Amino acid sequence: GEAVQEGITASTPIGSGGVGSYTLAIPAGLSPGNDYRVRITSTSNASYTDTSDAPFTISEVPSIAMESPNGGENWTQGSTQTLRWNYTGNPGSTVKIEALRSGAFLATIASSYPIGSDGEGSFNLTFPTYTPLGSDYQIRVTSTSYPACSDASDTTFEIVPP
């Protein structure tokens, strides 16, 4: 059988010149799936109806969450640290990794790095021995496919001398 979801809209203008359109806002709570179709039926004669020829997919909104550093760490000049993030949905296969200082862009660590697998990613970063000391650093990870899918350390971490 086929599940029918009623009520996207009860009535919308048919259009003109044989062409009509309707902008559909996908509800946030809709379950992800690859079997969605749309049916259009005339309100004046129900025998005039059509359904999507093939199904379409509604996917989960992707997200990325910075896990480490996420604030409060003390990392030594010249040390190697593992940057870690989690992700949900399908944010794409690569991320951009950036260093921030005082909340502003400082440097690109990697412009296109594999996102990881099974919802987890990591990158081993060796802090240069000349990294300026400071307590105002953050790391930001951003999907290269969906720029709005991004996260930075919640608060700052510190670079300390060896």
VEXMIGU-239387 format. One line per 5 residues: number of its first residue (from 1); their letters; for each residue x, y, z of C-alpha. Coordinates in Angstrom, 1 decimal. Example, Ala and Ser with C-alpha at 12.3 -4.5 7.8 and 13.67 -1.06 7.14 Angstrom:
BEGIN
1	as	12.3/-4.5/7.8  13.7/-1.1/7.1
! end
This chain:
BEGIN
1	geavq	0.0/0.0/0.0  1.0/3.6/-0.2  1.0/6.1/2.6  -0.8/9.3/1.8  0.0/12.5/3.7
6	egita	-2.9/14.9/3.2  -2.8/18.7/3.4  0.3/20.2/1.9  -2.2/22.8/0.7  -5.9/22.6/0.3
11	stpig	-6.0/25.0/-2.6  -3.5/27.0/-4.7  -3.9/28.9/-8.0  -3.6/26.6/-11.0  -1.2/29.0/-12.8
16	sggvg	-1.5/30.5/-16.3  -0.6/29.5/-19.9  -0.7/25.8/-19.0  2.1/26.2/-16.3  1.7/26.3/-12.5
21	sytla	4.0/26.1/-9.6  4.0/25.9/-5.8  6.9/26.5/-3.4  7.0/23.8/-0.8  8.7/24.3/2.5
26	ipagl	9.8/20.9/3.8  8.7/20.6/7.4  11.6/20.3/9.9  10.1/17.2/11.6  9.6/15.2/8.4
31	spgnd	11.4/11.8/8.5  14.3/11.5/6.1  13.5/9.0/3.3  14.0/8.3/-0.4  10.4/7.3/-1.3
36	yrvri	8.6/10.7/-1.3  6.3/11.7/-4.2  3.9/14.6/-4.7  0.4/14.3/-6.1  -1.6/17.2/-7.6
41	tstsn	-5.3/17.0/-8.0  -7.8/19.5/-9.4  -10.2/20.8/-6.7  -13.0/21.2/-9.3  -12.6/17.7/-10.9
46	asytd	-10.8/15.0/-8.9  -10.2/12.9/-12.1  -7.6/15.5/-13.1  -4.7/14.3/-11.0  -1.0/13.4/-11.4
51	tsdap	1.7/12.0/-9.1  5.5/12.4/-9.4  6.9/9.9/-11.9  9.7/8.9/-9.6  10.4/9.3/-5.9
56	ftise	12.6/12.0/-4.5  14.7/12.1/-1.3  14.4/14.2/1.8  17.6/14.1/3.8  18.5/15.0/7.4
61	vpsia	19.9/18.5/7.8  23.6/17.9/8.2  25.5/19.3/11.2  29.1/19.4/12.5  30.1/19.8/16.1
66	mespn	33.7/20.6/17.2  34.7/18.3/20.0  38.4/19.1/20.6  39.6/21.7/21.1  36.3/22.9/22.4
71	ggenw	37.7/25.4/25.0  39.9/25.5/28.0  42.7/23.4/26.6  46.4/24.4/27.1  48.4/23.2/24.1
76	tqgst	52.2/23.6/23.9  54.1/25.3/21.0  55.5/22.6/18.8  53.2/19.8/20.1  51.0/17.6/18.0
81	qtlrw	47.3/17.6/19.0  44.3/15.8/17.5  41.5/18.0/16.4  38.2/16.1/16.6  34.6/16.7/15.4
86	nytgn	31.4/14.8/15.1  28.9/15.1/12.2  25.3/14.0/11.5  23.4/13.7/8.2  25.4/13.9/5.0
91	pgstv	27.5/17.1/5.2  29.7/16.0/2.2  33.0/14.2/2.0  35.4/17.0/2.9  35.8/19.8/5.4
96	kieal	37.8/23.0/5.7  39.7/23.4/8.9  40.6/27.0/10.1  42.3/28.6/13.1  40.7/31.6/14.7
101	rsgaf	42.2/34.1/17.0  40.1/36.6/19.0  37.1/35.2/17.0  38.6/36.2/13.6  40.0/34.1/10.8
106	latia	43.8/33.5/11.4  44.8/30.7/9.0  43.6/27.8/6.9  44.9/24.6/8.4  43.3/22.4/5.6
111	ssypi	41.2/23.6/2.7  39.7/20.2/1.8  40.3/17.3/4.3  38.3/14.1/4.5  35.4/14.5/6.9
116	gsdge	35.9/11.1/8.5  33.6/8.1/8.9  30.7/6.9/11.0  30.0/10.5/12.2  33.5/11.2/13.5
121	gsfnl	36.5/13.0/12.1  39.9/14.0/13.2  43.1/15.8/12.1  46.5/15.7/13.7  47.9/19.2/13.9
126	tfpty	51.5/20.1/14.9  51.5/23.6/16.2  54.5/25.4/14.8  57.1/26.2/17.5  56.7/29.9/16.5
131	tplgs	52.9/29.9/17.2  52.4/33.1/19.2  51.5/32.5/22.8  47.9/33.4/23.7  44.7/32.3/25.3
136	dyqir	42.3/33.4/22.5  42.5/30.6/19.9  39.7/28.5/18.4  39.4/25.9/15.6  36.5/26.0/13.1
141	vtsts	35.5/23.1/10.9  33.2/23.7/7.9  31.7/21.4/5.3  33.1/22.2/1.8  29.7/21.2/0.3
146	ypacs	27.4/23.1/2.7  29.1/26.3/4.1  26.3/26.8/6.6  27.3/23.4/8.2  30.0/24.7/10.4
151	dasdt	31.2/24.8/14.1  34.0/26.4/16.0  35.3/25.6/19.5  32.7/26.8/22.0  35.3/28.9/23.9
156	tfeiv	39.0/29.6/23.5  42.0/27.5/24.2  45.6/28.5/25.0  49.0/28.1/23.4  51.6/27.8/26.1
161	pp	55.4/27.6/26.0  57.2/24.2/26.0
! end
